[in-house]
Amino acid sequence: MPLASLMPLLWSIAPNRPKASLFAFGYHAGASWSLVAGIVRVLDTGALSAISLWLMGSAMPASVYGLLHSHDRKSQPARFCLALIFCAFPPILTGWANPITIAGLWFPGFAWVGLLATLIILAALASRIDLPIKIMAIIALTIFGSLSYRSPAAIKLAGYITHEDYSSGRLDGHEYERLQSAANQVAANRADISVFPEGYAGLWGPASEIFWLDMMDQADPNALVVTGAFLPLSRGGYENVAAVIDRGRAHLIKQRVPVPLGMWKPWSAASVPATFFRGSTLDSSKGRIGLLNCYEIVVVWTVLDTMIDRPNVLLGIGNVWWGRGTNIGRIQSEILAAWGRLYNVPTAISLNE
């Protein structure tokens, strides 16, 4: 993540738009190379198709940086700032290595002020300032961020990493065994909030809700439990949700941005629904919790949409079985931790690897 600060440096020394696009393409392709193996698994396609999709996804944000590049050196900072903003919001949803994420490392606890300061500094790094001064500024900011970080208010969180053989929308018939395992872990750890991965509860309906409520009440009636689930739709298919079990009730938080092509397929009736503008926070007995469901962790827009509601805890869930043997799960964990640092809120992530 600290290498994200090199992006504006490379962009600023590019002599023309094609080379600016090439630098940006190399940055995004290098940050997302792990997707190739994942695409082969999740889409059941060949290596050539997977590489093509990976390159296409890297080219989308790169084209934005290229188009906004200019020979006018004075306007470069403002243009780079616009590129960062455009790549953080729909419809450009593949720029998952947006340099703005470095705000959590530079300005921990500064929240929106830190985010704005990072935007300004990244823009300044794309200016005509001498390279040695830019490098010294990056080093100074990194040191400042390390020394100024203070741990958020104590709350016992437990995010579980599992290795189950299930995938999104394709169940393996072992939901009850997973429920028993979850209850055992909740009872043993006695955490304030326990988090289980995306899809962990399987198909969510009246029967599964009763089972989860009963088992979690027996395990620890004071605990708040979050688990991913699939909500069947009347037209067929399912919606990706997180079930929040709190004091004998279950609340559902629907995913806003399912992973493109793998789950969100606007051209297909079997697509998992996507709604970019809906809440992902919930007032609970443990305070207001914010939840990011899998792909939402790496998209800047969904994070900001969650943090604008000022949650006290930031939780992430994911199912990265398709990325086994890669660093995709680690990337998600580091990004979530960086946003938690920026807004000074405790975080927990649960992944099925």
N, C-alpha and C positions, 0 to 999 in steps of 0.2 A: 504493500500500500504506500509506503513512503516514496516509491519510484513514480507515483502518480504526478509528483511535482515536476518531473522531467518533461511531461507532455507539453506544457506551455513553452518550455525552453526550446524543444525541437520545433514546435510550430512557429516560434518567432524567428528562427534562423532559416526557415524555408524560403527560398527565393521566389517561388511562384505557387500557384494553386495546386498543380499536379503533385509537386513535392510535399506541400502541406498535407494533401490528401494521403500521400504515401506514408508520411510520418504517423499520421493519425491512424491509418489502417494498420500499420505495424504495431502500434501501441495496443489497439483493441484486439487484434488477432493474437498477440502475445499474451494478453491477459485472459483470453477465453479459449486457448488451445485445448483445454481439457474437454470442451464440449464435443469434440469429434468422436471420441469413444462413447460418450453418452448418447449422441444422436443415433449412432449405429444401433444401440440397444433399445432405446425408447421408440424409435420409428421403424425398427427392424429393416433397415436399409443397408445398402452397400457403403463401403468406405468412400467411394467417389462422390456419392450423393451427400454423405455426411460432411465431407470436406467442402463441398460446394455451399451447403447451408451455413457452415461456419464462416466461410469467406464472405458470403452474402450478408450475414449478420454483422460482421466487422466493417463491411463497406458502408452500411447505412449511416452510422455516426461519422465515419471518416468523410463521407460526402458532405456532411454539414460543415465540418471543419475546413474542408477544401473550398467550398463555395463562399465561405465568409472570410477567407484569407484575402489580403489586399497588399498592393505595393505601397500603399500609404501607411508608413510606419506609425504615424500619430494615431491612426484609428485602430491599430492592431489590438490594444487592450480591450476596447469596447467590443470589437468583433469577436475576440476570444471569449469574452464574457457571454455574449449572445449564443455562441456555439455551445458553451456549457449548459446554458438554460434550455436551449432547444433540445439537447440530448437527454435532458432530465425528465421531460414530459412527453405524453403521448403526442404524435404517433410513433416517435423514435423510442422504442422500448427495448432495444438491444444494446444500448450503451451502458452495460452493467459495470464497466470499469470507470465510471465518471470520476474525474479527478477531484470533484467537490467532496467526495467521501473522506478525503484527508483532513477535513475540518475537525474530526474527532481526535486526531492525533495532535493537531496544532493548538486547538482551543478547547480543551476538555472543560465542560461545565458552563461554557459561554452561550450555549443554545443558539438562538436565532442571531444574536450579535456575532457569535463565532462563525456561523455559516456565512453571514454577509461579509465579515472580515476575510474569510478564506476566498470568497468569490473575488473580492477586490485584489487580494494578493496574487491569486492565480492570474488575474488579468494583468497585473503589473509585471509578472514574470514573463508575459508575452510581449513586453514593451522593448524599447531600445536601451534599457539599462544594461550596463556592462555585465558580462557573464560572471566574473568573479564575485561581484556584488550580489547577484542573484543566488549563487551557490551559498554564500555566507548567510544570506537571509533564510534560505531553506534549512541550513544547519541550526541557526539560532531559533527558528520556530519549532523545530523538532525537539531541541533541548528544553525550550520553554514549555512545550506541551507535556514532556515527561516530568518536569519538576512541579508543574502546577496541578497535576491530576490528583484529585481527592476521591476516595471511594464514596459512592452514594450511600444513602441511608440503608442500614442493615435490614434485610428481609431474607429469609431462608428460601432459596429457589432451588429446584431440582429439575434439570432438563436431561432427559434420558436419551442415550444413543443406543439404538437397537440394530439388529441385523436380521430382520425377518424377510421371508421370501414372499412378499406381496408387493404389488405395484399399483399405481393409481388406476382405479376403476376395474382392476382385475383381482378378485379376492381369492384367498386360498382355503377358506373354510375353517380357519383357526381363530376367528374373532373371539370366541369365548375363552380360549387359552390365553390370548393376549389380555383380555379383561382380568383374568385371575392374576396374571403376572403384574399388571398395573396395580391392582389392589394390594398385592404383597409388597411392592416397592413403596407405595404410599404409606402403608402401615409401618414399614421398617424405617423409613427416613424421616417421617413426621415434618416434612417441609411445609412452609406456608403455602407455596404454590408448586405443584408438580405438573410437568409438561411432557406430553407424549407426541410422537411424530404425526405428520400428515397422513390421513387415511388409516390410522392405527385402529380405530374402533370399527372399521368396515362400514357396511350400510347402516345408516342411522334412521331409526323409525321408533314407533311407540314401544316395541318390545326391547330393543337395544337400549333405549333411554331408561327404561325401568331397571334393567339389569345394571347399567352403569351407576345410576343414582343409588341403588341399594348397596352395591358392592363398595362404592366409595364412602358411603355413610358408615358402613361397618369398619372400613379400613381406618378412616380418620374423619369424623364429622366436621372438624374445623378446617380441613384442608380445602383449597381451591384446586381443582384438577382441570387441565386443558388437554383435549385429545382431538386429533384430526379425524374426520369421518367423511363419508360420501352420502349426500342427501339425494335419494331417488327423485326423479322428476316425472310428472304425469305423462309427458310427451315421450318419455324414454331418456336414457342417459342419466346423468347425475350432476349434482352441484358440489363443488369442493368446499367443505365447511370446517370450522373448528367448534367443537362443543365445549362450553365452559360450564363445569359442574360446580355449583357454589351453594352451600347451605340447602341442599335438597331440591335444587332447581337446575335445569339445564338451559343455557342460552346458546344460540347459534350465531357465529360470526362467519359470514360468507366471504369467500375469496374474491378479491377484486380483479386480479390479473393472473389467470392461469397461464402456465408456460406456453408461449406461442408455438404452434404446430403440433406439439406433443399433446396438449389438452384443449387449448383455445384454437378452434378452427372455424372462423366465421362463415366459411363457405359450406360447412357441413351441418346437418341436423344433429349429428352426434357430438357437436362441440360442447365443451363445458362452458357455461355462461360466464361472460366477463362484464363487470360494471365498474368503470374507473372511478366513479364518484359515489362511494357509500362508506359509511362509518366502519372503522375497524377497532374501535375502543368500546369498553364496557365498564360501567360502574359496578364494583363488586364489594364483597366484605373485606377484601385486601387492598382497597383503593381502586383507582381507575387503571385498568390494564389495556395496553395496546398490543395488537397481534399482527404479525406479518406471516403470511402463509406462503412458504416455499419461494417461488419466483419473486414475490413481492419484496423479499429481503434485499435483492440486488438492484431494484428499480428505485431511483431517487424519489420519483413522484409519490409512490405509495408510502414511503417512509415519511415524507413531509406531510402527506395527507393524514397520517396517523399522529404525528407529533404535534400537529396544530391543535389537537384536542387535549394536549398536556397530560399524557398518561403518567402514572407513578411507577409503572413497571413496563418494560418492553420485552415481549416474548416472540420467539420465532419457532416455526415448525416446518419440517420438510421431509421429503421422501426421495432420497438420492441414491436409491438402489441402482439406478441406471449409470451412476457415476462412480461405482466401486473401482478402486484402484487409481482414482484421480484425486485432485485437490479441491474438487467442487464443494464438498462439505466444509472443508477448512475455510474456503473463501467466504461462504455464507456466515460462518461463525465469526470471522474477523470483521466482516462488514457490520453485522449486528452489534458487535462489541464496540466498534468505532462510533456508531450512532448513539449507543448508550453513553459513551464517554462524553460526547458533545453535549447531550442534554442532561447529563448527570442523573441518569436513571439506571437502576439495576436491570440486567438482562439475563435471559436464559434461553437456550435453544435446544430443541429436541429433533434429532434426525434419525431416519431409518436408513442406515447405510448397508 
